């Protein structure tokens, strides 16, 4: 532990705070709402070239929407580490109106207020991207050369707030290039989703189901001639809530809790007539080890068993396919793995109370590595997911800088150094 603390102190002494903060604020200033990733990628291209990365290139995963990647080669005697994050952010609808007349009015101005950097994308997840890049610069300033390789890949289309986007098109393109050998396969991956510098070796899975229930309309005075879709939906929702209780009672995962489903939307009905059509939407949380296909089949069986009238038609659709056609799979790696402990210790040394091992209460793209490529991956970065996607999105300056130091220390420990 003394050696770990010595390394952290050495890195803290070499840290250029102003430079690291300027990198972060500049990133927020490059608006990159999903679909406009190229604006931020151009900024990253400039900053990554300044670090002297090799093999750096951009490639479009969809027209006008590029990924970017590059690496710092070691001497071939250490492990290969990948830092990855998404370049796109959610929208800013209502932000300026919410903060009108204040320092926060411009969502891309990145003001520092009460010790925090504010702005859209600050936490989700430009703090993580910038901390990982600033960490390599910090190693250079501290005179530490790595034996292993540190690589970076920044990809688009992770967020799902814009129409026709958010299907993980960016990472699908990158993973395909890894599978063909065009991009080198990493030994360990840090996905820089915001965790408040905790380390997440497990994450939930999910799928969204849209259910359309179709009956038959009839004039309100003769309801016996119709088939009431809203009444049928009530029966379906009652059964679904009971099913949620059932799956929650099955098991509890140490890091991510229990499964459940949440009905998120209901619409239907008309004017003075028996409602012919009703649609409802739900999201299902899955634990590591749960089959997405089996869980979806259970949902369908639950609804069909609740609607007993054969003349009422029920249809299911799954609009949020990610690494699975129906949704996103859950993922986990061994929380006791050496790499997990190493990253945890690096963050704990950089900032008191950080580096805690926890589970991700969100879905992001680590399953593409864990489940598809068989590469261990975790989430870790500055920022608090609880204020992301809101008008309150911000990152504490000291936490961001601790992330820079923590990532640099982890790079040195994991990749090894050249004495």
N, C-alpha and C positions, 0 to 999 in steps of 0.2 A: 504493500500500500504506500510505503514511503516513496518508492520509485514512481508510482502513479502520481502522487502529489507533486513530486519534483518536476515531472513532465508538464503537469498542468500549470505550475508556477512559471516554468520557462515560457510556455505559450502565452500565458496572461501578460507576461512582461514584454513580449514581442508584438502584442496585438495593437494594431492601429485602429482605434475605435472609430475615428471620424471616417476613415476610408471604408470600413465595413458598413457603417450606417448609410453612407452615401450610396453604396452599391444597392442596398435594400430600398432606400427611398426612390432611387432611379428606376428600380424594377416596378414599383407600384405606379410610377408615372407613365409606364408603357401599358396603356389600357389593352387588355387581352380577353375581353368577354368572349365566351365560346364562339368560335368561327373567325375570330380576329387574332389568333395565336401568333401570326407572322410578325405583328408589331412588337411583341415581347421577344420573340426568337431573334429578331435583328439585334436587339440589345444584348441578349445572351451570347450571340455570335461574337460580338465585339469584346465582351468581357472574358469569354473563354479563350479567345485568341491571345489576349493579353497575358493569360496564364501559361501560354506556350503549350497548349494541349496538342497532341498529335492525333492523326486520323479523324480530325474534326470535319463534320459535314452536316448539311441539312438535306432533308428529303421530304417531299410532300406525301402525306398519307391520304390526303384528298386535295383537289385542286385549290391552290392558294393557301394551304394549311400545312405548314412544315413541322416536322420533328427536328431536333438537333442533338448530336452526340459527339463525344470526344473523350480522350484519355490522357493521363500522365503515366507513361511507362516507367516501371522500376527497373531493377537489374535482373528480373526474371526469377528471383529466388523467393518471392513472397506470394501471398494470395491476391486474388483479383476482387476488388470491391467496387460495387456500383451504387451511385447515388442517383435516384430517379424521382421525378416529380412532374406534375402536369402544369402546363403553361397557361391554360385557360382559367377564367374566373366566372362566377355567376354575374348576373346583370346588376345594374345599379338603379333600377326603376324606383323612383321615390326618394332616393338618397339625398339629392340636392334640396328637394322640398322639405325633407325631414330636418336637415341641418341648415336651412336658409339663414343667412346672416351670421353664421359662426365660422370658425376656422376650419370646420369639417365639411363645409358646403361642397367643395370639389372632391369627389371620391378618389381622385388620382393625384392630389396635391401632396399627400404623405406628410401632413404636419406632425410634429412631435408635441404632444400635449400631455402634461403630467407624467412624463417619463415613458410614454408609449407612442409608437408610430401608428397612425391611423390611415385607413384607406381600403378600398376594395382590393382583395387579393393579398392583403398584408399577411393574414394568417393562413389563408387557403389559396396557395401555399408558397408565396414568394419569400417569406422569411426562411423557410426550409431550403429552397433553392439557393438563395443568396448565402445562407450560413454554410452550406456545403462547399460553395465556390470560394468564399472568403477563408474557409478552413485550409484549403490548399495554399492560398496566398500566405496564410499565417505560418504554415510549415516552412515555406520558402524564407520568410523573414526570420524565423527562428533557426535557420540553417539545418533543418532536418530533411534528409533525403530518404525516400521510401524504397524498400526492396521490392514490394509488390506493386501492382497496378491499381490506380484509382481511376475509375471511369464515370462518366456522367451521361445521362440521357434524359432529355426534357421533352415531353410529349403532350399532344393536345387531345381535346375531345373527351375529357374525363367528366366534366360537369354536365348536368342534364337539364339545365334551365332554359335552353333555347330550342325552339321548334326544329325538329329534324336532326338534332345533334345529341351528343352525350351517349354514344354507344361504344366508347373506348376504341374508336377507330385508330387513334394514335398509337396506343400500346399494342394493338393487334398487329400493326405494321412493324413495329420494332421487334416484337417477339418472333414474327415470321423471319425477320432478318437474322435473329440469333439462331433460329432453328436451321437456317441454311448455311450458317457460318460466316455470313457477311459481317455481322457484329459479334465480337467475342463474348462467350458465355461467362457470366460472373460466377464467383464462388459464394458470394453473400451480397444481399441487396438491402439498402436502406431507402425506403420510400418516404419522402419527406412531407407527409401529411402532418398537420399540427397535433402534438401530443403533450404540450407543456414540458417537453424534454423527458417525458416518460418513454418507456420502450414497450411497444405492443407486438408481442409474438403471435397473437391470435386476433382474429376479426370475425365479425358476423357475416353471414350470407343473407341474401334477400331475393324475393321476386315480387313483382306487382301483377295483380290479376284484375282485369276489367271484365265484369260479368254483365251480360245483356240478357234481360228477362223479357220475353215477348208473349203477351196474351192476346186479348181481342177487345177492341173498344166497343162500347155500347152507350146509348143515351142513358143519362142518370136515372130516368124514371123507370127504366126496365133493366136494372143491373144484372138480372139473371141471364140476359142474353150475351153478356160479356165474360171475359176472363181477366181478372184484376191482377195486373203485373205488380202493382205496389203491395197488395196483400201478399203475393207470392214472395216479394223481396223481403217483407217483414219476417216471414217464416225462414227464409234463407239466412238473414242476419242473425236471428235468434240462434240458429244452428251453428253459425260461424263463431259467434261469441262463446258458445259452449265448447266448440272445438278448440278455440284459443286457450280456454282454461285447461282443457285436457292436455294439450301439447306442452303447456307451461309446467304442468305437474309431472311430466315424464322424467326430466333430469335438469340439473343445473351445472353449467360449465363454470369452472373456477374463475375464469377471467372475463367472460362475456355474458354470464347470467343465464336466463331462461329463454326459450322460444316463445313466440306469441304471434298473433296476427292482429292487425289494426285496420278496421274499415275506415277508409279515408274520404269516401265520397259517395253521395247518393243523389240521383236526379231522376225525375219521371213525372208522369201525370199530365193532365190537360185541363180543359175548361168544361165543367158540367158534363163529364163523360167518364165512364169506366176507364182507368188508365191502361193503355195498351202496351206501353213499353216502359221499362225502368232499367237504369244502369247503376251499378255500384262498383266501387273500386276498393281494393284492399292491398296491404303490403304485409308480407310474411317474413319474419326474422327466422334465420336458421343458425344453428350451432355448428361448429366444426364436427364433421362426421355425419351430419344429416344429409340425406339425399334430396336434392332439389326436385328431381322428377317424382320421387315418392311423396314429397310434401305437397306438390301441385296436384297429384292424383287424389290425395286426401281432401284437398279443398273442393275439387270437382265432385267427389263422391258425397261430401257433406251437403253441398248445395242441392245436388240432384235428389238426395234422399229426403230433403226438407220440402221440395216442391213435388207433390205427388200427382198433380193433375197432368195427364199425358198431353193435353192440348196446349199447355204452356211450354214454350221453347226456351231453352237456356243455352247460351253460347259463352265461351271463355276465350280471352286473348291475353297475351303476355307481352306488353309493349317495351319492356326494359331489359332485353337480353344484353349480357355483358360477356363474361367468359363462358357462359352457358346460354343456349338459345332462349331459355326462360327467364334468366336473371343473372345474379352473381353468386358464385359459390363461396362458402365459408372457407377459412384457411387457418392453419396454425402450424407452428414449429415448436420444437422442444424449448420450453422456457428456461431450462437448465443448460442449454447449449453454451459452449464457451464464448461464442461470438455475442450472444445476447448479454451474458454477464459482463463482457468486456465493454460493450456499449453502455450498459447500465452504469458501470463503475466510472466510465469517462464522463458521463453527464452528472453523476453525483459529485464527482470531484470538481467539476466546473461550476456547480451551483448547488448550494445546500438544499436538501429535500427533493432533488430531482433524480432522474434515472430509475424511477419506480417501475417495476414490471406490472403492466396492466393489459387489458384487452380493449380492442378498438370497438367503440359503440357505433361505428359507421362501416359502410362498404367502400373500399377503394380497390386499387388494381393489383395488390400483391398476389392474389390467387393466380394471375397469369404466370408468375414465377414459381410459387410454391406448388400449385396443382398441375400446371401445364408443363413447366420446364424442370420441375424437381429441384429448384434452387431455393434455399432458405432466404426468407425476407421478413423484415420487421418494418413498422412505422416508428419514426422518431423525428421530431423537429420542434422548433419554437412555435408558439401560437396555441390558441385555445379554441378547439372546435366549437365550443358553445357560443362564441360570438361571431363565428364565420357565417356567411350568407345573411347577415343582419346589418342594420345600420350602425351597429356597435363594433364592427370588425377592427381590431387593433392588436398589436403585439408589444409587450413590454420590452423596452430597449435592453435592459440588463439580461433578460431571458434570451433575447436574440444573440447578444454578444457571448453569453455562456454557451449557446448552441454552437457558435463558431469555434470556441475553444474546445468544447466537448467533441465535436466532429473531428477536429485536428488531432486531438489525443487518440481518438478511436482509430483514425487512419494509421497513425504511427504504430499503435499496438497490434492492429489486425494485419496490416501489410508488412510490418517489420521495418526496420530502418537500416541504412547503410552507415556503419560506423566510420 
